[in-house]
Amino acid sequence: MTAYESMSTKLLQTGLYGIEQGGAVDCELKAYAVELDRIYTELDVLLREAFVSTAQTYGISEREKFIGKERTDLTLARRRELLMLRETRASGGHGSADLNQLIEALGVTDYLVTIVQRHCKITITVNDSLTAEQKADFEKSVKAFTPVTFETIFEYNT
């Protein structure tokens, strides 16, 4: 139902208004309805973009920028999946399973994590092809996660 239909139906039910085609009330309602329909459309888009599961444009881009970098090189579905993983990860712990989840949320799929506790060393071997900028972002995010008492070593096989 459009804004015009909604308003005219409600006003007619009161019995106070007669809405004649081309009359003053009709023209006023149509003028309001044009802007209200536009606002309703914008609100629908805003509501859609507010949630990762339904966002299609700026909702995805803005969330990516907030947590690091916009990933326009990936499909919308993959970007959504990575954001959901990343946001799920935000409330997790700091164990090896959590580290693996973080790495996958950062978009790295082919990797190996080796943790040697007695030497306080974490080695992450990445087999995915990453640019220098992606490597820097990846390392920054992982280092923010890993304990400061551990040395984190990154190896890239590309």
Contacts in CASP RR format, 6 or more apart in sequence:
PFRMAT RR
TARGET T0000
AUTHOR 0000-0000-0000
METHOD contacts of the structure
MODEL  1
MTAYESMSTKLLQTGLYGIEQGGAVDCELKAYAVELDRIYTELDVLLREA
FVSTAQTYGISEREKFIGKERTDLTLARRRELLMLRETRASGGHGSADLN
QLIEALGVTDYLVTIVQRHCKITITVNDSLTAEQKADFEKSVKAFTPVTF
ETIFEYNT
1 9 0 8 1.000
2 33 0 8 1.000
2 37 0 8 1.000
3 32 0 8 1.000
3 33 0 8 1.000
3 36 0 8 1.000
3 37 0 8 1.000
3 40 0 8 1.000
4 29 0 8 1.000
4 30 0 8 1.000
4 32 0 8 1.000
4 33 0 8 1.000
4 37 0 8 1.000
7 29 0 8 1.000
7 32 0 8 1.000
7 33 0 8 1.000
8 19 0 8 1.000
8 26 0 8 1.000
8 29 0 8 1.000
11 17 0 8 1.000
11 18 0 8 1.000
11 19 0 8 1.000
11 25 0 8 1.000
11 29 0 8 1.000
12 18 0 8 1.000
12 19 0 8 1.000
17 25 0 8 1.000
18 25 0 8 1.000
19 25 0 8 1.000
19 26 0 8 1.000
19 29 0 8 1.000
20 26 0 8 1.000
48 54 0 8 1.000
48 55 0 8 1.000
48 56 0 8 1.000
49 55 0 8 1.000
49 56 0 8 1.000
49 57 0 8 1.000
49 58 0 8 1.000
49 59 0 8 1.000
50 59 0 8 1.000
52 59 0 8 1.000
52 60 0 8 1.000
52 63 0 8 1.000
52 80 0 8 1.000
52 83 0 8 1.000
52 84 0 8 1.000
52 87 0 8 1.000
53 80 0 8 1.000
53 84 0 8 1.000
55 63 0 8 1.000
55 80 0 8 1.000
56 76 0 8 1.000
60 76 0 8 1.000
60 79 0 8 1.000
60 80 0 8 1.000
60 83 0 8 1.000
61 70 0 8 1.000
63 83 0 8 1.000
64 70 0 8 1.000
64 71 0 8 1.000
64 79 0 8 1.000
64 83 0 8 1.000
67 83 0 8 1.000
67 86 0 8 1.000
68 137 0 8 1.000
68 141 0 8 1.000
69 133 0 8 1.000
69 137 0 8 1.000
71 78 0 8 1.000
71 79 0 8 1.000
71 82 0 8 1.000
74 82 0 8 1.000
82 105 0 8 1.000
82 106 0 8 1.000
82 107 0 8 1.000
85 101 0 8 1.000
85 104 0 8 1.000
85 105 0 8 1.000
86 102 0 8 1.000
86 105 0 8 1.000
86 106 0 8 1.000
88 101 0 8 1.000
88 105 0 8 1.000
89 98 0 8 1.000
89 101 0 8 1.000
89 102 0 8 1.000
89 105 0 8 1.000
92 98 0 8 1.000
94 145 0 8 1.000
94 146 0 8 1.000
94 147 0 8 1.000
96 113 0 8 1.000
96 115 0 8 1.000
98 145 0 8 1.000
99 113 0 8 1.000
99 122 0 8 1.000
99 142 0 8 1.000
99 145 0 8 1.000
99 146 0 8 1.000
100 113 0 8 1.000
102 141 0 8 1.000
102 142 0 8 1.000
102 145 0 8 1.000
103 111 0 8 1.000
103 113 0 8 1.000
103 124 0 8 1.000
103 142 0 8 1.000
106 137 0 8 1.000
106 138 0 8 1.000
106 141 0 8 1.000
106 142 0 8 1.000
107 128 0 8 1.000
108 126 0 8 1.000
108 128 0 8 1.000
108 130 0 8 1.000
108 138 0 8 1.000
109 128 0 8 1.000
110 126 0 8 1.000
110 127 0 8 1.000
110 128 0 8 1.000
111 124 0 8 1.000
111 125 0 8 1.000
111 126 0 8 1.000
111 127 0 8 1.000
111 128 0 8 1.000
112 124 0 8 1.000
112 125 0 8 1.000
112 127 0 8 1.000
113 122 0 8 1.000
113 123 0 8 1.000
113 124 0 8 1.000
113 125 0 8 1.000
114 122 0 8 1.000
114 123 0 8 1.000
114 124 0 8 1.000
114 125 0 8 1.000
115 121 0 8 1.000
115 122 0 8 1.000
115 123 0 8 1.000
116 122 0 8 1.000
116 123 0 8 1.000
120 149 0 8 1.000
120 150 0 8 1.000
120 151 0 8 1.000
121 150 0 8 1.000
121 151 0 8 1.000
121 152 0 8 1.000
121 153 0 8 1.000
122 146 0 8 1.000
122 150 0 8 1.000
122 151 0 8 1.000
122 152 0 8 1.000
122 153 0 8 1.000
123 152 0 8 1.000
123 153 0 8 1.000
123 154 0 8 1.000
123 155 0 8 1.000
124 142 0 8 1.000
124 152 0 8 1.000
124 153 0 8 1.000
124 154 0 8 1.000
124 155 0 8 1.000
125 155 0 8 1.000
125 156 0 8 1.000
125 157 0 8 1.000
126 138 0 8 1.000
126 154 0 8 1.000
126 155 0 8 1.000
126 156 0 8 1.000
126 157 0 8 1.000
126 158 0 8 1.000
127 157 0 8 1.000
127 158 0 8 1.000
128 158 0 8 1.000
129 158 0 8 1.000
130 138 0 8 1.000
130 156 0 8 1.000
130 158 0 8 1.000
135 154 0 8 1.000
135 156 0 8 1.000
138 154 0 8 1.000
139 152 0 8 1.000
139 154 0 8 1.000
142 152 0 8 1.000
142 154 0 8 1.000
143 152 0 8 1.000
146 152 0 8 1.000
END
